[in-house]
Amino acid sequence: MTGTAWPGYLPWADTVHAARAEFDRAARSLGLIPAIIPPVAREDVALLYCFCRHLDDAVDEAPDTATARARLVRIAGELSGENPPRPLIAAFLAGAARSGLPLECARYLLLGMRADLDPVRLPDTDTLVRYAYQVSAAVGLMLAPLLGIRDPGVLVRVVDLGIALQLSNILLGVAADARRDRVYLPATILTRHQLTQADVLGGAPHARLRPALEEVAALAGVYYRSAEQAAARVPLRYRHGILLLGRLYGGMGRAAAANPSAPTTPAGLGLGIRVWRLVELAVLALHPATLGLTREPAHDPALHRAIAGWPGADPAAG
């Protein structure tokens, strides 16, 4: 297979080739440049992307909940060695063994996906943070070593970014989630604003939901700011892209909280906004903290209290 940098992938050459092609298409559709990733890491990243996509498809394309649940159980068995792995998962496991990708995080991701198969009602913010870790931060932790990020002090910020991104994602899909019988806005936050989960399910007007949405957006902002504080320790090759990801989705989440007609995808942003985000990023890239010229603030362990002891969590949180 042309371009394969690691012979250990040769038994699954066709699978890896297809994963690379799929990843390249997806990356370019988002305005990313897959070629900035070195070849062997690009194959690892492509397999991780396709593995996560496979999980999504296993659920989204299932004819019913029982089938979706059975598919996730089968995948969990393939990861643990209880079931013989199909080619994509076999190649993913081989890459994980080579790269040190934390397979334990894949199990957290599966737990989050299984939770989504049932009606979702989150009682409090701690439950929300745990869910955001499972479906987003766990993926970030699997991606991190493939991009050369292994420092435990940076991994805690990777967790923060993953949690923040999922909180923004929740803000972008409140109505759509409600139609699927899912309410990710915690009952404690809703109660503070004289709301209930039934109000969300019933399609309460945005004006009524806005205070609760803005509280979630503010929580996301705390995690985004913490994530940015380790930017100087992210490899330069990926630093700007990670910063832009956080700024872009953080802004979209805040906009969705304030305005129901705000864009819900980057493609929906006007050219002026996208140019401004790039200007903002250029300024941020020259900030002393981003360049590593100032001392990085200590991580706040309270941000990880709800996930104490989980992979990548701040050890001081426990």
C-alpha positions as CSV (number, residue, x, y, z in Angstrom):
1,M,0.0,0.0,0.0
2,T,1.5,3.3,-1.1
3,G,2.2,5.7,1.8
4,T,1.8,3.2,4.6
5,A,4.6,4.0,7.0
6,W,4.2,1.1,9.4
7,P,4.4,-2.5,8.1
8,G,2.2,-3.7,11.0
9,Y,-0.7,-2.3,9.1
10,L,-0.1,-4.5,6.0
11,P,-2.6,-7.2,7.0
12,W,-5.3,-4.6,6.9
13,A,-3.9,-2.5,4.0
14,D,-7.2,-2.1,2.2
15,T,-8.9,-1.0,5.4
16,V,-6.2,1.5,6.2
17,H,-6.3,2.9,2.7
18,A,-10.1,3.3,2.9
19,A,-9.8,5.0,6.3
20,R,-7.2,7.4,5.0
21,A,-9.4,8.4,2.1
22,E,-12.4,8.8,4.3
23,F,-10.5,10.9,6.9
24,D,-8.9,13.1,4.2
25,R,-12.4,13.8,2.7
26,A,-13.8,14.7,6.1
27,A,-10.9,16.8,7.1
28,R,-11.0,18.9,3.9
29,S,-14.7,19.4,4.2
30,L,-14.0,21.1,7.5
31,G,-11.3,23.2,6.0
32,L,-8.5,21.2,7.7
33,I,-5.3,20.1,6.0
34,P,-4.6,16.5,6.7
35,A,-1.1,16.7,5.2
36,I,0.2,18.6,8.2
37,I,0.0,15.3,10.1
38,P,3.0,13.0,9.5
39,P,2.2,9.9,7.4
40,V,2.2,7.2,10.1
41,A,0.3,9.4,12.6
42,R,-2.1,10.3,9.8
43,E,-3.0,6.6,9.4
44,D,-3.5,6.3,13.2
45,V,-5.7,9.4,13.2
46,A,-7.7,8.1,10.2
47,L,-8.3,4.8,12.0
48,L,-9.4,6.6,15.1
49,Y,-11.7,8.8,13.1
50,C,-13.2,5.8,11.2
51,F,-13.6,3.9,14.5
52,C,-15.6,6.7,16.0
53,R,-17.6,7.1,12.8
54,H,-18.3,3.3,12.9
55,L,-19.6,3.7,16.4
56,D,-21.9,6.5,15.3
57,D,-23.2,4.5,12.3
58,A,-23.7,1.4,14.5
59,V,-26.2,3.4,16.5
60,D,-27.6,5.8,13.9
61,E,-28.3,3.2,11.3
62,A,-29.7,0.6,13.6
63,P,-33.4,-0.2,13.0
64,D,-34.2,-0.1,16.8
65,T,-32.6,0.5,20.2
66,A,-32.1,-3.2,20.9
67,T,-30.1,-3.6,17.7
68,A,-28.0,-0.5,18.5
69,R,-27.3,-1.8,22.0
70,A,-26.3,-5.2,20.7
71,R,-23.9,-3.6,18.1
72,L,-22.2,-1.6,20.8
73,V,-21.9,-4.7,23.0
74,R,-20.3,-6.6,20.1
75,I,-17.8,-3.7,19.5
76,A,-16.9,-3.7,23.2
77,G,-16.2,-7.4,23.0
78,E,-13.9,-6.9,20.0
79,L,-12.0,-4.2,21.9
80,S,-11.6,-6.5,24.9
81,G,-10.6,-9.6,22.9
82,E,-13.8,-11.5,23.7
83,N,-15.0,-11.4,20.1
84,P,-12.8,-11.7,17.0
85,P,-12.3,-8.2,15.6
86,R,-13.5,-7.2,12.2
87,P,-10.9,-5.5,9.9
88,L,-11.4,-1.9,11.0
89,I,-11.3,-2.7,14.7
90,A,-8.3,-5.0,14.2
91,A,-6.4,-2.3,12.4
92,F,-7.4,0.2,15.1
93,L,-6.2,-2.2,17.9
94,A,-2.9,-2.7,16.1
95,G,-2.4,1.1,15.8
96,A,-3.3,1.5,19.4
97,A,-0.7,-1.0,20.5
98,R,2.0,0.8,18.4
99,S,1.1,4.4,19.4
100,G,0.1,4.0,23.0
101,L,-3.4,5.2,22.3
102,P,-5.4,4.6,25.6
103,L,-7.9,1.9,24.8
104,E,-9.5,2.4,28.2
105,C,-10.9,5.7,26.8
106,A,-12.7,3.8,24.0
107,R,-14.7,2.0,26.7
108,Y,-15.7,5.3,28.3
109,L,-16.9,6.4,24.8
110,L,-19.0,3.3,24.5
111,L,-20.5,4.0,27.9
112,G,-21.5,7.5,26.8
113,M,-23.0,6.1,23.6
114,R,-25.0,3.5,25.4
115,A,-26.4,6.1,27.7
116,D,-27.8,7.9,24.7
117,L,-29.8,4.9,23.7
118,D,-32.2,5.6,26.6
119,P,-34.2,8.8,27.3
120,V,-31.6,11.3,28.7
121,R,-32.3,13.3,31.9
122,L,-29.3,14.7,33.7
123,P,-29.8,15.5,37.3
124,D,-26.9,17.8,37.9
125,T,-23.7,19.5,36.5
126,D,-21.5,16.7,37.7
127,T,-23.4,14.2,35.6
128,L,-23.2,16.6,32.6
129,V,-19.4,16.8,33.0
130,R,-19.1,13.0,33.2
131,Y,-21.2,12.6,30.1
132,A,-19.1,15.2,28.2
133,Y,-16.0,13.4,29.2
134,Q,-17.3,10.1,27.9
135,V,-18.4,11.2,24.5
136,S,-15.8,13.9,23.8
137,A,-12.9,14.2,26.2
138,A,-12.3,10.4,25.9
139,V,-11.9,10.9,22.1
140,G,-9.5,13.8,22.7
141,L,-7.4,11.6,25.0
142,M,-7.2,8.9,22.3
143,L,-6.2,11.5,19.7
144,A,-3.6,13.2,21.9
145,P,-0.7,10.6,21.7
146,L,-1.2,10.4,17.9
147,L,-0.4,14.1,17.8
148,G,2.6,13.8,20.1
149,I,0.8,15.0,23.2
150,R,1.8,12.8,26.1
151,D,2.6,15.2,29.0
152,P,0.1,14.5,31.8
153,G,0.0,18.2,32.5
154,V,-1.2,18.8,29.0
155,L,-3.6,15.8,29.0
156,V,-5.6,17.4,31.8
157,R,-6.2,20.4,29.5
158,V,-7.1,18.0,26.7
159,V,-9.8,16.8,29.0
160,D,-11.0,20.4,29.6
161,L,-11.2,21.1,25.8
162,G,-13.2,17.9,25.2
163,I,-15.6,18.8,27.9
164,A,-16.0,22.3,26.7
165,L,-16.6,21.2,23.1
166,Q,-19.3,18.8,24.1
167,L,-21.0,21.5,26.2
168,S,-21.0,23.8,23.1
169,N,-22.4,20.9,21.1
170,I,-25.2,20.5,23.5
171,L,-26.1,24.2,23.2
172,L,-26.2,23.8,19.4
173,G,-28.7,20.9,19.5
174,V,-31.2,21.5,22.4
175,A,-34.3,21.3,20.2
176,A,-33.1,18.4,18.1
177,D,-32.1,16.5,21.2
178,A,-35.5,17.1,22.8
179,R,-37.1,15.5,19.8
180,R,-35.1,12.4,20.5
181,D,-36.2,12.4,24.2
182,R,-32.9,13.7,25.4
183,V,-32.4,16.6,27.8
184,Y,-28.7,17.4,28.5
185,L,-29.4,20.6,30.4
186,P,-29.1,19.5,34.1
187,A,-32.2,19.7,36.3
188,T,-30.3,21.8,38.8
189,I,-29.5,24.5,36.3
190,L,-33.1,24.4,34.9
191,T,-34.5,24.7,38.4
192,R,-32.4,27.8,39.2
193,H,-34.2,29.4,36.3
194,Q,-37.7,28.2,37.1
195,L,-37.6,25.6,34.4
196,T,-38.1,21.8,34.2
197,Q,-36.9,19.1,31.8
198,A,-40.5,18.8,30.7
199,D,-40.3,22.4,29.6
200,V,-37.4,21.6,27.3
201,L,-39.1,18.5,26.0
202,G,-42.2,20.6,25.3
203,G,-40.3,23.1,23.2
204,A,-40.3,26.0,25.6
205,P,-39.5,29.3,23.8
206,H,-35.9,30.2,23.6
207,A,-36.5,33.4,25.6
208,R,-37.4,31.1,28.6
209,L,-34.5,28.8,28.1
210,R,-31.9,31.4,27.5
211,P,-30.8,32.0,31.1
212,A,-30.2,28.2,31.5
213,L,-28.4,28.0,28.2
214,E,-26.2,30.9,29.0
215,E,-25.2,29.3,32.3
216,V,-24.1,26.2,30.4
217,A,-22.2,28.5,27.9
218,A,-20.5,30.1,30.9
219,L,-19.5,26.7,32.2
220,A,-18.1,25.8,28.8
221,G,-16.1,29.0,28.9
222,V,-14.4,28.0,32.1
223,Y,-13.2,24.8,30.5
224,Y,-12.2,26.5,27.3
225,R,-10.0,29.0,29.2
226,S,-8.4,26.3,31.2
227,A,-7.6,24.3,28.0
228,E,-6.0,27.3,26.3
229,Q,-3.6,27.8,29.2
230,A,-1.5,24.8,28.0
231,A,-1.4,25.9,24.4
232,A,2.4,26.6,24.5
233,R,3.0,22.9,25.3
234,V,1.0,21.6,22.3
235,P,3.2,20.8,19.3
236,L,3.4,23.9,17.0
237,R,2.2,21.9,14.1
238,Y,-1.2,21.5,15.7
239,R,-1.3,24.4,18.1
240,H,-3.2,26.9,16.0
241,G,-5.8,24.4,14.8
242,I,-6.6,23.4,18.4
243,L,-6.9,27.0,19.5
244,L,-9.1,27.8,16.5
245,L,-11.3,24.8,17.2
246,G,-11.9,26.0,20.8
247,R,-12.5,29.7,19.8
248,L,-14.8,28.7,16.9
249,Y,-17.0,26.3,18.8
250,G,-17.0,28.3,22.0
251,G,-18.2,31.3,20.1
252,M,-20.9,29.2,18.3
253,G,-22.1,27.8,21.6
254,R,-22.4,31.3,23.2
255,A,-24.2,32.5,20.1
256,A,-26.7,29.6,20.2
257,A,-27.4,30.4,23.8
258,A,-28.2,34.0,23.0
259,N,-30.0,33.6,19.7
260,P,-32.0,30.6,18.4
261,S,-31.3,31.5,14.8
262,A,-27.5,31.5,15.2
263,P,-25.5,29.1,12.9
264,T,-25.1,25.6,14.2
265,T,-22.1,24.6,12.0
266,P,-18.9,26.5,11.0
267,A,-20.2,26.5,7.4
268,G,-23.1,28.7,8.5
269,L,-20.8,31.4,9.8
270,G,-20.5,34.4,7.5
271,L,-17.2,35.2,5.8
272,G,-16.7,38.2,8.0
273,I,-17.0,36.2,11.1
274,R,-14.6,33.5,9.8
275,V,-12.1,36.2,8.8
276,W,-12.4,37.7,12.3
277,R,-11.8,34.4,13.9
278,L,-8.6,34.0,11.9
279,V,-7.5,37.5,12.9
280,E,-8.3,36.7,16.5
281,L,-6.2,33.5,16.3
282,A,-3.3,35.4,14.7
283,V,-3.3,37.8,17.7
284,L,-3.7,34.9,20.1
285,A,-0.7,33.1,18.5
286,L,1.5,36.0,19.4
287,H,0.3,36.2,23.0
288,P,3.2,35.6,25.5
289,A,1.2,32.7,27.2
290,T,0.8,31.0,23.8
291,L,4.4,31.4,23.0
292,G,5.4,29.9,26.4
293,L,6.9,33.2,27.6
294,T,4.8,33.3,30.8
295,R,4.3,30.8,33.5
296,E,1.3,28.5,32.9
297,P,-1.3,28.8,35.7
298,A,-1.9,25.7,37.8
299,H,-4.8,23.6,36.7
300,D,-7.9,23.9,38.9
301,P,-8.6,20.4,40.2
302,A,-12.2,21.4,40.9
303,L,-12.9,21.2,37.2
304,H,-12.3,17.4,37.4
305,R,-14.0,16.7,40.7
306,A,-16.8,14.8,38.9
307,I,-14.3,12.6,37.0
308,A,-11.7,12.1,39.7
309,G,-9.6,9.0,39.0
310,W,-10.7,8.8,35.3
311,P,-7.9,8.6,32.6
312,G,-6.4,12.1,32.1
313,A,-8.2,13.7,35.0
314,D,-6.2,16.0,37.3
315,P,-4.7,13.8,40.0
316,A,-5.4,16.5,42.6
317,A,-9.2,16.2,41.9
318,G,-9.5,13.1,44.0
